[in-house]
Amino acid sequence: MSETDATLLDLSSAESTRVTVDDGVTLHVVRAGDPAHPLVVLLHGFPDFWYGWRHQIPALVEAGFRVVVPDQRGYNLSDKPRGLDAYRMGRLSADVAALVESEDRESAHVVGHDWGAAVAWDAALRRPESVDRFAVLNVPHPTVMERTLKTNPRQLLRSWYMLYFQVPGLPEWFLGRERASGVADVLRGSSNPGAFTPTDLDRYRRAFDRPGATRSAVNWYRALLRRPDDPPRERVAAPTLVVWGEDDDALVSEMAAESLDYCPDGRLERFPDCSHWVHMEEPERVNALVVEHLHG
């Protein structure tokens, strides 16, 4: 494989493998830790790949977990289907269930950031039997997000890019220009200084400088608006941790607390000085919170 696989981790148990999910799409997956230990699935967002969890994977393994981290469909070394139906929310959370099954388990802990958090919410709501405990970083409950977009002008303004991503071709060009320098621009512009090193940004550019990579990432947003696929319930049964960097330029922070209205066993931890990339800016604090929550 290329240098955007598990060899980026200095962790002896980490390996890259491939898992074919129910619709024939093959995902690149990084696995680490003892296969007998409790299972955690980590889900990245946009514009990211499995490497976004580089600070969390070793900490979770050290804490006694088996960790499975996919490149979600369309990203990095995973397959990149063209049609929008491949990126419907129910299809994305079905991938989580397939990853759990690939480890010969019936359920797992699930942790997600950004779009990965949206998939984690959907998995907890659509497939509650597959999710034991889960944590989400900087994305609200889907009902809260939908309501806030309709009622809060500040959030509507911050979500301008979701409409921009509906334009044919233009967002792909912006993100992919000059060997995916647009992806590096997005990461730098949405984070606090130090979240991404120059080496990190080079690795992100390599992950997105692949045929179809920017198109597939943008198609997640297109499918959200053009192929809506709401889960069958709103209340989350699994114990829930919401971690929120309040200096997020894409999401208003009041949505974090409102999300707990749908989580009978929910907890919110705020990081006032962190951006959307809270797990990269305060990895040790976030790791401690996630480990504590998953251990129950």
C-alpha positions in Angstrom: 0.0 0.0 0.0 1.0 3.7 -0.1 2.4 5.7 2.7 -1.0 6.8 3.8 -1.7 3.4 5.4 -1.0 2.0 8.9 2.7 2.5 8.5 2.2 6.1 9.5 1.7 4.9 13.0 4.6 4.1 15.3 2.6 1.3 16.9 3.7 -2.4 16.6 0.1 -3.8 16.6 -1.2 -1.5 13.9 -1.9 -3.0 10.5 -3.8 -2.1 7.4 -6.4 -4.5 6.1 -9.4 -4.4 3.8 -13.0 -5.1 4.6 -15.7 -5.5 1.9 -19.1 -4.3 3.2 -22.6 -5.3 2.2 -22.9 -3.4 -1.1 -19.5 -4.6 -2.4 -17.5 -1.5 -1.5 -14.1 -2.3 0.0 -12.8 -0.2 2.8 -9.2 0.3 3.9 -9.1 -0.3 7.7 -6.4 0.3 10.2 -6.6 -2.2 13.1 -4.6 -2.1 16.4 -4.7 -3.7 19.8 -5.5 -7.1 21.1 -8.3 -8.8 19.1 -9.7 -10.1 22.4 -10.2 -6.6 24.0 -13.4 -4.5 23.9 -13.9 -3.1 20.4 -13.9 0.6 19.5 -14.7 1.9 16.0 -13.3 5.4 15.2 -15.0 7.4 12.4 -13.3 10.4 10.8 -15.0 13.3 9.0 -14.2 15.8 6.3 -11.6 16.5 5.0 -9.9 13.7 6.8 -9.0 10.0 6.7 -8.1 7.4 9.3 -5.0 9.4 10.2 -7.2 12.0 12.0 -7.2 9.6 15.0 -3.4 9.3 15.2 -3.4 10.7 18.7 -6.3 8.5 19.9 -5.3 5.1 18.5 -2.3 4.5 20.7 -4.0 5.8 23.8 -7.0 3.5 23.3 -4.8 0.5 22.7 -2.8 1.3 25.9 -6.1 1.6 27.8 -7.1 -2.0 26.8 -9.2 -1.6 23.6 -9.1 -3.2 20.2 -9.3 -0.3 17.7 -10.8 -0.4 14.2 -10.4 2.8 12.1 -11.7 2.8 8.5 -11.1 5.2 5.7 -14.8 5.8 5.3 -16.1 5.1 1.8 -14.8 7.6 -0.7 -11.7 8.5 1.3 -8.0 7.8 1.0 -7.4 4.1 0.2 -11.1 3.0 0.4 -13.3 2.5 -2.7 -14.8 5.6 -4.2 -18.3 4.8 -5.6 -19.6 7.4 -8.0 -23.4 7.5 -7.3 -24.9 9.5 -4.6 -27.0 6.6 -3.3 -23.7 5.1 -2.1 -23.4 7.9 0.4 -26.9 7.9 1.9 -26.7 8.0 5.7 -28.2 4.5 6.2 -25.6 3.1 3.9 -22.8 4.9 5.9 -24.0 3.5 9.2 -24.4 0.1 7.7 -20.6 0.2 7.1 -20.2 0.5 10.9 -22.2 -2.6 11.4 -20.2 -4.4 8.8 -16.9 -3.4 10.5 -18.2 -4.7 13.8 -19.2 -8.0 12.2 -15.7 -8.2 10.6 -14.3 -8.5 14.1 -16.7 -11.3 15.0 -18.6 -9.0 17.3 -22.3 -8.1 17.7 -21.6 -4.6 19.0 -18.9 -2.1 19.7 -18.2 1.3 21.2 -18.3 4.0 18.4 -16.5 7.3 18.4 -16.9 9.9 15.6 -15.8 13.4 14.7 -17.4 15.7 12.1 -19.1 13.5 9.5 -17.9 10.5 11.5 -19.9 11.9 14.4 -23.0 12.2 12.1 -22.5 8.5 11.1 -22.1 7.6 14.8 -25.3 9.4 15.7 -27.1 7.5 12.9 -25.7 4.2 13.9 -26.8 4.7 17.5 -30.3 5.6 16.3 -30.7 3.3 13.3 -28.8 0.3 14.6 -28.9 0.6 18.4 -28.1 -3.1 18.9 -24.6 -2.4 17.3 -23.6 0.4 19.6 -22.7 -0.1 23.2 -21.4 3.3 24.2 -20.5 6.2 21.9 -18.9 9.5 21.8 -19.3 12.3 19.3 -17.0 15.3 18.7 -18.3 18.6 17.4 -21.4 17.4 15.6 -24.9 17.7 17.1 -27.8 15.2 17.2 -29.3 15.2 13.7 -32.7 16.6 14.9 -30.9 19.5 16.6 -28.9 20.2 13.5 -31.9 20.2 11.2 -33.9 22.4 13.6 -31.1 24.9 14.1 -30.5 25.3 10.4 -34.2 26.3 10.1 -34.3 28.7 13.1 -30.9 30.1 13.7 -29.5 32.6 11.0 -26.0 32.3 12.4 -25.9 28.6 11.8 -27.4 29.0 8.4 -24.7 31.5 7.5 -22.0 29.2 8.8 -23.3 26.3 6.7 -22.9 28.2 3.4 -20.4 25.6 2.3 -23.0 22.9 2.2 -24.8 24.7 -0.6 -21.5 25.5 -2.3 -20.7 21.8 -2.4 -23.8 21.2 -4.4 -22.3 23.1 -7.4 -21.0 20.6 -10.0 -17.2 20.5 -10.3 -16.2 23.7 -8.5 -15.6 22.3 -5.0 -13.7 19.3 -6.4 -11.4 21.8 -8.3 -10.9 24.0 -5.2 -10.0 21.1 -2.9 -7.9 19.2 -5.5 -6.0 22.0 -7.1 -2.1 21.9 -6.9 -2.0 18.3 -5.4 -4.9 18.9 -3.0 -3.6 22.2 -1.6 -7.2 23.2 -1.1 -7.6 20.4 1.5 -4.6 21.8 3.4 -6.1 25.3 3.2 -9.4 24.0 4.7 -7.5 22.2 7.5 -5.4 25.3 8.3 -8.3 27.7 8.1 -10.6 25.7 10.4 -8.1 24.9 13.1 -6.0 26.6 15.7 -2.2 26.9 15.2 -0.4 23.6 15.9 -3.3 21.3 15.2 -1.6 20.1 11.9 2.1 20.0 11.4 3.6 20.5 7.9 4.2 16.7 7.8 0.5 16.1 8.7 -0.6 18.5 5.9 1.6 16.7 3.4 0.0 13.4 4.3 -3.5 14.8 3.9 -2.6 16.2 0.5 -1.4 12.7 -0.5 -4.6 11.1 0.8 -6.7 13.5 -1.3 -4.5 13.6 -4.4 -6.0 10.3 -5.6 -8.4 9.8 -8.5 -12.0 10.5 -7.3 -11.0 11.4 -3.7 -12.3 15.0 -3.7 -15.4 14.1 -5.7 -16.3 11.3 -3.3 -15.8 13.5 -0.2 -18.0 16.2 -1.7 -20.7 13.6 -2.6 -21.3 13.0 1.1 -22.7 16.6 1.2 -24.6 16.2 -2.0 -26.3 13.0 -0.8 -27.3 14.6 2.5 -29.4 17.1 0.6 -30.5 15.1 -2.4 -30.8 11.6 -0.8 -32.2 12.4 2.7 -32.3 9.3 4.9 -33.5 10.0 8.4 -33.1 7.4 11.1 -36.3 5.8 12.6 -36.0 7.3 16.1 -34.7 10.3 17.9 -33.8 9.1 21.4 -30.4 7.5 21.9 -30.3 4.5 24.1 -26.5 4.1 24.4 -24.5 6.1 27.0 -23.3 9.2 25.2 -20.4 11.6 25.5 -20.5 14.8 23.6 -17.1 16.6 23.3 -17.3 20.1 21.9 -14.6 22.6 20.9 -16.5 25.9 21.2 -14.3 27.9 18.8 -15.8 26.1 15.9 -16.3 28.2 12.8 -18.8 25.9 11.3 -21.2 25.0 14.1 -22.8 27.1 16.8 -22.0 25.8 20.3 -25.5 25.8 21.7 -26.3 22.7 19.7 -24.0 20.7 21.9 -26.2 21.1 25.1 -29.4 20.7 23.1 -28.2 17.3 21.8 -28.3 16.0 25.3 -32.1 16.4 25.3 -32.2 13.2 23.2 -29.7 11.3 25.3 -31.1 10.0 28.6 -27.6 8.9 29.6 -25.6 11.8 28.2 -22.7 14.0 29.2 -21.2 17.1 27.6 -17.6 18.3 27.9 -16.8 21.7 26.5 -13.4 23.0 25.4 -13.8 26.8 25.1 -10.5 27.5 23.4 -10.5 24.6 20.9 -11.7 24.7 17.3 -13.6 22.0 15.4 -10.5 19.9 15.7 -10.6 19.4 19.4 -9.1 15.9 19.5 -6.0 17.2 17.7 -5.6 20.4 19.8 -6.2 18.8 23.2 -5.5 15.1 22.5 -4.5 14.1 26.1 -7.6 15.6 27.7 -9.9 14.2 25.0 -8.3 10.8 25.2 -8.8 10.7 29.0 -12.5 11.6 28.6 -13.1 9.1 25.9 -11.3 6.3 27.7 -13.2 7.0 30.9 -16.5 7.1 29.1 -15.9 3.8 27.1 -14.7 2.0 30.3 -18.1 3.0 31.8 
